[in-house]
Amino acid sequence: MLCCIPGVAFFPALLVSWSSAAFITSYVIAVLEGHVEPLVPYISDTGTKPPESGIFGFMINISALLGVITMCIRYLLIEKQNESSHFIRSSCNVFALCIGLMGCTGMGIVATFQELSVPSVHDIGALVAFGSGVIYITLQSIISYKSCPQWNTYLMCHIRMTISIISCIAFIPMIVFASKISVTKIDWTPDEKDYTYHVVSAICEWTVAFGFIFFFLTFIRDFQ
C-alpha cells in the first residue's frame, strides 16, 4: 500500500516504518539472546553484540540515508511553497536542512562505531544525532506555523510542536543522567549505584527517538 501513496510521501512512510523496525528488531534479538535486560536498555545497547549488532548497524545506516532524502525533499517543498507565500527566509530553510543533515551524520556514526568498541566516538555521534534532531524538528515546527493557514492546518502545527516540546524536555535529562553514569556497560542490575541514572536516561532516549519517528510521520500528508 505504501507504493500507492501519491507524490513523494513514500519516503517519510518508509523512513518511519524502517526506523521502527530497526529499533524493535535489534531490541527483540538482544533480549532473546540474553545480551540486555528487557527493562529499557539504551537503544545502542541493543546493537552492541552480534548478531544484532550487524542488523542494527545496517538498518540504522539505511535510516540515516532515508532521513537525508526526506529532509532534502522537505527543503525543496518549503522552497517551492515559499516562492508564492514568502513566509520564511530561504536562509532559515537552508539552516534547518544543515542541522538535519548533521543529525543523519550522527546516526551514521552511531551505527558504525559501536558503544563498547569506540565509546567516545559513539557517544559524540549519539549527542550529534539527538541534539541536531531535536533542533531540526523544533525548527520544522516553527516553519509549519509560519506557513499557516495556506500550507498547513493549525492542528498539524500543534501536533508537531507538542512532539518537539516533549522531545526537548526528554533530551535534557537523557544527557544529564547519562553523564552521571561512571561505567560504560550494557548489563545492568537494580542493585548497582548508577542503575537509576541508566533507567531514567534510557527512558528519555527512547522517548526522543520515537518522538522523531512520530514527527516524520506527520510529513506524509505534506509530501502527498
Backbone as CSV, one residue per row, in Angstrom:
resi,resn,N_x,N_y,N_z,CA_x,CA_y,CA_z,C_x,C_y,C_z
1,MET,0.821,-1.208,0.000,0.000,0.000,0.000,0.853,1.255,0.000
2,LEU,2.044,1.201,0.619,2.896,2.383,0.660,3.299,2.820,-0.741
3,CYS,3.462,1.847,-1.649,3.869,2.180,-3.015,2.782,2.951,-3.755
4,CYS,1.552,2.882,-3.242,0.437,3.566,-3.892,0.218,4.973,-3.359
5,ILE,1.011,5.391,-2.384,0.870,6.739,-1.840,1.291,7.751,-2.895
6,PRO,0.440,8.731,-3.218,0.799,9.708,-4.255,1.922,10.629,-3.811
7,GLY,2.543,11.265,-4.797,3.614,12.194,-4.503,4.856,11.479,-4.011
8,VAL,5.609,12.141,-3.132,6.842,11.563,-2.596,6.660,11.141,-1.139
9,ALA,5.406,10.914,-0.735,5.117,10.512,0.648,5.663,9.127,0.963
10,PHE,6.076,8.393,-0.072,6.673,7.080,0.145,7.904,7.170,1.047
11,PHE,8.682,8.248,0.913,9.944,8.348,1.642,9.759,8.527,3.144
12,PRO,8.946,9.485,3.632,8.746,9.547,5.085,8.044,8.311,5.629
13,ALA,7.142,7.718,4.831,6.463,6.499,5.277,7.464,5.363,5.444
14,LEU,8.382,5.238,4.487,9.400,4.206,4.570,10.377,4.495,5.711
15,LEU,10.731,5.764,5.911,11.629,6.154,7.000,11.040,5.759,8.345
16,VAL,9.772,6.052,8.544,9.107,5.746,9.810,9.043,4.238,10.043
17,SER,8.599,3.496,9.043,8.447,2.050,9.209,9.796,1.352,9.349
18,TRP,10.786,1.778,8.557,12.106,1.153,8.612,12.806,1.431,9.942
19,SER,12.745,2.675,10.409,13.395,3.039,11.670,12.743,2.318,12.850
20,SER,11.420,2.230,12.832,10.720,1.500,13.896,11.145,0.041,13.897
21,ALA,11.226,-0.542,12.702,11.648,-1.945,12.591,13.083,-2.128,13.070
22,ALA,13.940,-1.152,12.791,15.348,-1.238,13.222,15.450,-1.283,14.739
23,PHE,14.736,-0.390,15.419,14.773,-0.359,16.879,14.187,-1.636,17.489
24,ILE,13.023,-2.012,16.981,12.307,-3.146,17.570,13.021,-4.466,17.295
25,THR,13.514,-4.649,16.058,14.177,-5.904,15.693,15.433,-6.130,16.521
26,SER,16.284,-5.109,16.607,17.524,-5.263,17.382,17.226,-5.465,18.860
27,TYR,16.182,-4.800,19.369,15.794,-4.975,20.778,15.344,-6.408,21.042
28,VAL,14.475,-6.926,20.192,13.942,-8.282,20.386,15.069,-9.314,20.336
29,ILE,15.956,-9.190,19.354,17.051,-10.148,19.229,17.988,-10.063,20.434
30,ALA,18.319,-8.844,20.858,19.219,-8.666,22.003,18.626,-9.264,23.278
31,VAL,17.326,-9.095,23.473,16.672,-9.652,24.660,16.626,-11.174,24.580
32,LEU,16.264,-11.711,23.418,16.189,-13.164,23.254,17.552,-13.825,23.408
33,GLU,18.605,-13.138,22.990,19.960,-13.671,23.117,20.518,-13.501,24.532
34,GLY,19.795,-12.749,25.374,20.243,-12.527,26.736,21.347,-11.493,26.866
35,HIS,21.500,-10.640,25.847,22.566,-9.640,25.865,22.176,-8.381,26.649
36,VAL,20.879,-8.109,26.753,20.399,-6.958,27.519,19.191,-7.374,28.334
37,GLU,18.915,-6.610,29.383,17.714,-6.825,30.177,16.516,-6.220,29.439
38,PRO,15.336,-6.833,29.559,14.157,-6.329,28.834,13.733,-4.922,29.251
39,LEU,14.061,-4.531,30.499,13.604,-3.242,31.013,14.476,-2.110,30.494
40,VAL,13.948,-1.356,29.537,14.522,-0.147,28.940,16.055,-0.100,28.873
41,PRO,16.656,-0.906,28.035,18.087,-0.707,27.772,18.270,0.515,26.885
42,TYR,19.481,1.038,26.806,19.746,2.071,25.811,19.532,1.483,24.417
43,ILE,19.162,2.321,23.480,18.987,1.851,22.108,20.283,1.244,21.587
44,SER,21.396,1.886,21.899,22.696,1.387,21.444,23.063,0.053,22.087
45,ASP,22.545,-0.199,23.303,22.817,-1.473,23.970,22.279,-2.646,23.163
46,THR,21.195,-2.409,22.425,20.563,-3.486,21.664,21.278,-3.759,20.339
47,GLY,22.327,-3.005,20.055,23.064,-3.218,18.809,24.552,-3.311,19.028
48,THR,24.950,-3.843,20.189,26.370,-3.884,20.541,27.021,-5.233,20.245
49,LYS,26.306,-6.312,20.540,26.866,-7.654,20.352,26.246,-8.338,19.139
50,PRO,27.022,-9.206,18.463,26.443,-9.976,17.359,25.455,-11.019,17.901
51,PRO,24.390,-11.364,17.143,24.161,-10.985,15.743,23.422,-9.666,15.560
52,GLU,22.864,-9.115,16.650,22.038,-7.916,16.493,22.855,-6.691,16.090
53,SER,24.152,-6.703,16.366,24.988,-5.547,16.032,25.031,-5.306,14.520
54,GLY,25.135,-6.399,13.741,25.157,-6.250,12.290,23.834,-5.739,11.757
55,ILE,22.738,-6.269,12.295,21.402,-5.834,11.867,21.181,-4.372,12.237
56,PHE,21.568,-4.023,13.462,21.404,-2.646,13.941,22.193,-1.666,13.074
57,GLY,23.476,-1.972,12.829,24.312,-1.073,12.033,23.776,-0.890,10.630
58,PHE,23.388,-1.991,9.999,22.866,-1.922,8.629,21.578,-1.109,8.563
59,MET,20.638,-1.419,9.447,19.323,-0.775,9.371,19.389,0.695,9.760
60,ILE,20.231,1.053,10.745,20.342,2.458,11.145,21.018,3.281,10.052
61,ASN,21.993,2.700,9.357,22.613,3.411,8.239,21.603,3.677,7.125
62,ILE,20.739,2.706,6.848,19.674,2.911,5.856,18.710,3.993,6.334
63,SER,18.401,3.983,7.637,17.524,5.019,8.199,18.136,6.407,8.025
64,ALA,19.448,6.503,8.245,20.130,7.787,8.072,20.020,8.267,6.624
65,LEU,20.182,7.334,5.679,20.057,7.685,4.264,18.643,8.130,3.929
66,LEU,17.649,7.408,4.429,16.253,7.793,4.204,15.958,9.144,4.849
67,GLY,16.600,9.400,6.003,16.434,10.702,6.649,16.970,11.828,5.794
68,VAL,18.137,11.611,5.172,18.716,12.624,4.277,17.775,12.903,3.112
69,ILE,17.255,11.856,2.493,16.344,12.020,1.351,15.089,12.776,1.773
70,THR,14.511,12.380,2.906,13.282,13.019,3.389,13.509,14.493,3.709
71,MET,14.629,14.804,4.347,14.917,16.200,4.704,15.179,17.048,3.468
72,CYS,15.830,16.482,2.476,16.075,17.230,1.236,14.770,17.516,0.503
73,ILE,13.866,16.530,0.489,12.556,16.743,-0.143,11.785,17.808,0.626
74,ARG,11.843,17.745,1.945,11.174,18.746,2.773,11.723,20.135,2.472
75,TYR,13.032,20.241,2.323,13.666,21.520,1.980,13.141,22.040,0.641
76,LEU,13.116,21.187,-0.375,12.647,21.597,-1.701,11.169,21.964,-1.678
77,LEU,10.396,21.233,-0.891,8.963,21.517,-0.775,8.731,22.903,-0.183
78,ILE,9.461,23.216,0.874,9.304,24.530,1.511,9.765,25.637,0.568
79,GLU,10.861,25.406,-0.160,11.332,26.398,-1.125,10.267,26.696,-2.172
80,LYS,9.609,25.645,-2.654,8.570,25.819,-3.673,7.372,26.573,-3.103
81,GLN,6.952,26.209,-1.905,5.838,26.903,-1.265,6.179,28.359,-0.982
82,ASN,7.439,28.606,-0.635,7.874,29.941,-0.249,7.945,30.892,-1.438
83,GLU,8.016,30.340,-2.640,8.065,31.184,-3.838,6.813,32.043,-3.975
84,SER,5.675,31.509,-3.573,4.422,32.250,-3.712,3.966,32.896,-2.409
85,SER,4.339,32.285,-1.272,3.826,32.770,0.012,4.800,33.666,0.765
86,HIS,6.106,33.443,0.589,7.148,34.225,1.260,6.944,34.249,2.779
87,PHE,6.810,33.069,3.380,6.541,33.023,4.816,7.808,32.900,5.658
88,ILE,8.942,32.517,5.063,10.211,32.481,5.796,11.343,32.911,4.867
89,ARG,12.481,33.227,5.456,13.667,33.494,4.661,14.249,32.173,4.168
90,SER,14.789,32.182,2.980,15.373,30.978,2.405,16.543,30.485,3.253
91,SER,17.260,31.417,3.879,18.406,31.029,4.717,17.964,30.192,5.918
92,CYS,16.772,30.441,6.436,16.251,29.653,7.552,15.999,28.214,7.121
93,ASN,15.482,28.068,5.914,15.231,26.739,5.372,16.540,25.978,5.168
94,VAL,17.554,26.682,4.667,18.872,26.068,4.468,19.472,25.656,5.811
95,PHE,19.335,26.527,6.815,19.872,26.240,8.144,19.230,24.994,8.736
96,ALA,17.902,24.893,8.599,17.193,23.719,9.116,17.673,22.448,8.425
97,LEU,17.879,22.530,7.114,18.374,21.369,6.374,19.761,20.954,6.857
98,CYS,20.638,21.914,7.055,22.001,21.607,7.515,21.987,20.939,8.889
99,ILE,21.133,21.430,9.780,21.007,20.824,11.108,20.509,19.390,10.976
100,GLY,19.538,19.180,10.106,19.007,17.839,9.899,20.051,16.883,9.351
101,LEU,20.848,17.357,8.397,21.891,16.512,7.827,22.963,16.174,8.854
102,MET,23.236,17.101,9.768,24.166,16.805,10.871,23.638,15.650,11.722
103,GLY,22.340,15.680,11.980,21.733,14.606,12.760,21.855,13.258,12.072
104,CYS,21.655,13.241,10.753,21.792,11.994,9.992,23.235,11.501,10.008
105,THR,24.177,12.432,9.962,25.589,12.055,10.074,25.874,11.415,11.431
106,GLY,25.295,11.992,12.477,25.435,11.420,13.806,24.872,10.009,13.882
107,MET,23.736,9.774,13.212,23.168,8.422,13.161,24.135,7.446,12.510
108,GLY,24.781,7.889,11.421,25.754,7.039,10.752,26.928,6.695,11.649
109,ILE,27.356,7.667,12.453,28.463,7.423,13.399,28.032,6.414,14.458
110,VAL,26.822,6.564,14.977,26.304,5.637,15.985,26.244,4.219,15.439
111,ALA,25.794,4.088,14.189,25.657,2.765,13.584,27.002,2.128,13.275
112,THR,28.002,2.949,12.972,29.305,2.431,12.530,30.234,2.133,13.695
113,PHE,30.265,3.030,14.691,31.153,2.870,15.844,30.327,2.393,17.040
114,GLN,30.478,1.130,17.390,29.649,0.530,18.422,30.006,1.039,19.814
115,GLU,29.040,0.915,20.700,29.115,1.519,22.026,30.315,1.047,22.839
116,LEU,30.587,-0.250,22.840,31.669,-0.777,23.651,33.006,-0.787,22.922
117,SER,32.982,-0.695,21.584,34.225,-0.736,20.813,34.939,0.607,20.837
118,VAL,34.206,1.671,20.466,34.776,3.023,20.460,33.786,3.943,21.175
119,PRO,33.708,3.864,22.501,32.653,4.583,23.232,32.668,6.091,23.060
120,SER,33.848,6.707,22.990,33.900,8.166,22.887,33.326,8.644,21.556
121,VAL,33.701,7.982,20.477,33.177,8.354,19.150,31.683,8.064,19.080
122,HIS,31.288,6.930,19.615,29.872,6.562,19.625,29.035,7.595,20.378
123,ASP,29.522,8.024,21.533,28.785,8.998,22.342,28.693,10.351,21.641
124,ILE,29.764,10.754,20.959,29.720,12.011,20.201,28.687,11.916,19.089
125,GLY,28.681,10.781,18.389,27.692,10.578,17.327,26.271,10.624,17.852
126,ALA,26.042,9.996,19.019,24.703,9.996,19.612,24.286,11.411,20.021
127,LEU,25.228,12.162,20.600,24.929,13.536,21.009,24.576,14.400,19.802
128,VAL,25.336,14.244,18.714,25.055,14.997,17.482,23.706,14.585,16.904
129,ALA,23.443,13.271,16.878,22.199,12.772,16.294,20.977,13.279,17.057
130,PHE,20.993,13.107,18.373,19.832,13.503,19.167,19.724,15.024,19.289
131,GLY,20.867,15.693,19.509,20.837,17.149,19.643,20.382,17.838,18.372
132,SER,20.966,17.446,17.245,20.572,18.033,15.964,19.140,17.672,15.613
133,GLY,18.743,16.439,15.960,17.376,16.020,15.663,16.343,16.851,16.397
134,VAL,16.600,17.124,17.667,15.672,17.939,18.462,15.580,19.354,17.887
135,ILE,16.723,19.925,17.531,16.722,21.270,16.937,15.984,21.266,15.608
136,TYR,16.210,20.226,14.797,15.583,20.149,13.472,14.053,20.107,13.573
137,ILE,13.522,19.231,14.417,12.060,19.128,14.480,11.448,20.390,15.087
138,THR,12.195,21.054,15.979,11.697,22.316,16.536,11.636,23.387,15.448
139,LEU,12.691,23.476,14.627,12.695,24.435,13.524,11.577,24.135,12.536
140,GLN,11.374,22.860,12.242,10.316,22.490,11.310,8.930,22.814,11.873
141,SER,8.783,22.698,13.183,7.511,23.072,13.813,7.254,24.569,13.665
142,ILE,8.301,25.367,13.857,8.175,26.817,13.704,7.866,27.174,12.264
143,ILE,8.551,26.532,11.327,8.288,26.769,9.902,6.847,26.408,9.549
144,SER,6.337,25.342,10.149,4.952,24.930,9.896,3.977,26.015,10.331
145,TYR,4.228,26.610,11.498,3.365,27.703,11.954,3.443,28.895,11.002
146,LYS,4.647,29.169,10.501,4.823,30.287,9.580,4.028,30.086,8.294
147,SER,3.865,28.824,7.895,3.198,28.534,6.619,1.685,28.406,6.746
148,CYS,1.163,28.571,7.961,-0.283,28.501,8.177,-0.955,29.795,7.707
149,PRO,-2.199,29.717,7.238,-3.021,28.506,7.064,-2.960,27.938,5.638
150,GLN,-2.120,28.526,4.790,-2.134,28.128,3.381,-1.596,26.715,3.163
151,TRP,-0.502,26.385,3.873,0.167,25.118,3.585,0.057,24.098,4.716
152,ASN,-0.443,24.509,5.860,-0.602,23.597,6.997,-1.843,23.977,7.786
153,THR,-2.439,23.003,8.440,-3.522,23.292,9.372,-2.911,23.573,10.745
154,TYR,-3.627,24.336,11.544,-3.126,24.638,12.885,-3.089,23.388,13.752
155,LEU,-3.989,22.444,13.491,-3.969,21.193,14.242,-2.653,20.454,14.020
156,MET,-2.217,20.375,12.762,-0.965,19.701,12.458,0.212,20.438,13.089
157,CYS,0.173,21.754,13.080,1.241,22.542,13.708,1.304,22.272,15.211
158,HIS,0.123,22.202,15.848,0.088,21.927,17.288,0.652,20.541,17.585
159,ILE,0.326,19.568,16.737,0.831,18.203,16.933,2.351,18.191,16.821
160,ARG,2.878,18.856,15.806,4.336,18.887,15.611,5.037,19.599,16.754
161,MET,4.484,20.709,17.199,5.112,21.444,18.292,5.043,20.656,19.598
162,THR,3.953,19.936,19.816,3.836,19.099,21.020,4.910,18.019,21.031
163,ILE,5.106,17.356,19.878,6.147,16.336,19.767,7.523,16.958,20.008
164,SER,7.740,18.151,19.463,9.023,18.837,19.634,9.289,19.174,21.097
165,ILE,8.273,19.682,21.783,8.428,20.066,23.191,8.727,18.839,24.046
166,ILE,7.986,17.744,23.813,8.217,16.513,24.571,9.638,16.001,24.334
167,SER,10.080,16.049,23.073,11.431,15.581,22.741,12.489,16.456,23.396
168,CYS,12.275,17.763,23.397,13.231,18.681,24.032,13.306,18.443,25.533
169,ILE,12.139,18.246,26.153,12.104,18.006,27.593,12.814,16.700,27.942
170,ALA,12.605,15.668,27.119,13.224,14.362,27.373,14.723,14.384,27.083
171,PHE,15.147,15.214,26.143,16.554,15.264,25.754,17.453,15.722,26.901
172,ILE,16.973,16.678,27.678,17.804,17.248,28.753,18.143,16.216,29.828
173,PRO,17.148,15.544,30.451,17.516,14.522,31.448,18.254,13.331,30.837
174,MET,18.014,13.065,29.552,18.754,11.984,28.889,20.250,12.249,28.949
175,ILE,20.650,13.476,28.652,22.063,13.839,28.667,22.593,13.960,30.102
176,VAL,21.798,14.600,30.957,22.247,14.837,32.342,22.489,13.522,33.076
177,PHE,21.526,12.611,33.009,21.659,11.355,33.751,22.684,10.425,33.106
178,ALA,22.807,10.474,31.767,23.823,9.659,31.103,25.221,10.105,31.507
179,SER,25.401,11.413,31.719,26.717,11.931,32.108,27.107,11.526,33.525
180,LYS,26.125,11.141,34.347,26.400,10.744,35.718,26.793,9.273,35.841
181,ILE,26.615,8.512,34.749,26.966,7.091,34.778,28.475,6.955,34.654
182,SER,29.082,6.255,35.593,30.543,6.205,35.669,31.168,5.144,34.774
183,VAL,30.413,4.105,34.406,30.966,2.998,33.636,30.108,2.741,32.409
184,THR,30.752,2.583,31.238,30.029,2.238,30.020,29.859,0.726,29.970
185,LYS,28.614,0.269,30.058,28.326,-1.165,30.074,26.904,-1.385,29.581
186,ILE,26.560,-2.650,29.294,25.205,-2.939,28.821,24.449,-3.886,29.757
187,ASP,25.135,-4.522,30.664,24.472,-5.443,31.603,24.292,-4.754,32.954
188,TRP,23.040,-4.389,33.246,22.737,-3.651,34.467,21.844,-4.490,35.379
189,THR,22.033,-4.299,36.689,21.169,-4.912,37.695,20.680,-3.825,38.643
190,PRO,19.478,-3.996,39.190,18.879,-2.935,40.024,19.692,-2.537,41.248
191,ASP,20.590,-3.388,41.711,21.336,-3.057,42.928,22.580,-2.215,42.681
192,GLU,22.881,-1.881,41.424,24.056,-1.067,41.121,23.756,0.406,41.362
193,LYS,24.800,1.170,41.702,24.604,2.547,42.137,24.112,3.461,41.019
194,ASP,24.529,3.204,39.771,24.130,4.053,38.651,22.891,3.535,37.934
195,TYR,22.221,2.537,38.491,21.102,1.903,37.790,19.956,2.884,37.544
196,THR,19.647,3.705,38.545,18.552,4.673,38.389,18.857,5.676,37.286
197,TYR,20.109,6.153,37.255,20.514,7.072,36.195,20.352,6.409,34.823
198,HIS,20.744,5.156,34.751,20.648,4.409,33.492,19.197,4.289,33.025
199,VAL,18.306,3.916,33.926,16.899,3.709,33.565,16.247,5.011,33.108
200,VAL,16.448,6.071,33.877,15.843,7.361,33.532,16.375,7.858,32.188
201,SER,17.687,7.770,32.003,18.294,8.219,30.754,17.814,7.391,29.570
202,ALA,17.689,6.070,29.776,17.239,5.191,28.695,15.791,5.475,28.315
203,ILE,14.929,5.701,29.305,13.524,6.033,29.021,13.441,7.314,28.197
204,CYS,14.229,8.299,28.569,14.239,9.565,27.838,14.771,9.374,26.418
205,GLU,15.775,8.499,26.277,16.331,8.248,24.944,15.295,7.629,24.014
206,TRP,14.571,6.625,24.501,13.517,6.008,23.687,12.416,7.019,23.375
207,THR,12.120,7.905,24.328,11.096,8.935,24.112,11.498,9.869,22.976
208,VAL,12.752,10.315,22.994,13.226,11.215,21.942,13.255,10.499,20.591
209,ALA,13.731,9.255,20.579,13.837,8.508,19.329,12.475,8.324,18.672
210,PHE,11.495,7.905,19.450,10.169,7.728,18.870,9.460,9.056,18.659
211,GLY,9.914,10.111,19.343,9.425,11.448,19.023,9.805,11.826,17.602
212,PHE,11.039,11.501,17.199,11.469,11.743,15.820,10.600,10.962,14.843
213,ILE,10.347,9.702,15.168,9.558,8.850,14.275,8.149,9.410,14.092
214,PHE,7.502,9.780,15.186,6.145,10.330,15.087,6.146,11.670,14.357
215,PHE,7.215,12.438,14.514,7.285,13.727,13.822,7.350,13.521,12.313
216,PHE,8.222,12.627,11.864,8.333,12.383,10.427,7.066,11.747,9.868
217,LEU,6.312,11.094,10.720,5.028,10.545,10.300,4.088,11.659,9.840
218,THR,4.204,12.834,10.451,3.337,13.969,10.076,3.700,14.554,8.715
219,PHE,4.869,14.194,8.175,5.280,14.701,6.861,4.541,14.026,5.713
220,ILE,3.954,12.864,5.967,3.374,12.078,4.876,2.307,12.874,4.131
221,ARG,1.423,13.525,4.866,0.350,14.300,4.222,0.938,15.453,3.410
222,ASP,1.923,16.150,3.946,2.555,17.264,3.230,3.189,16.786,1.929
223,PHE,3.855,15.637,1.981,4.564,15.136,0.812,3.609,14.624,-0.264
224,GLN,2.378,14.317,0.129,1.395,13.913,-0.875,1.018,15.067,-1.793
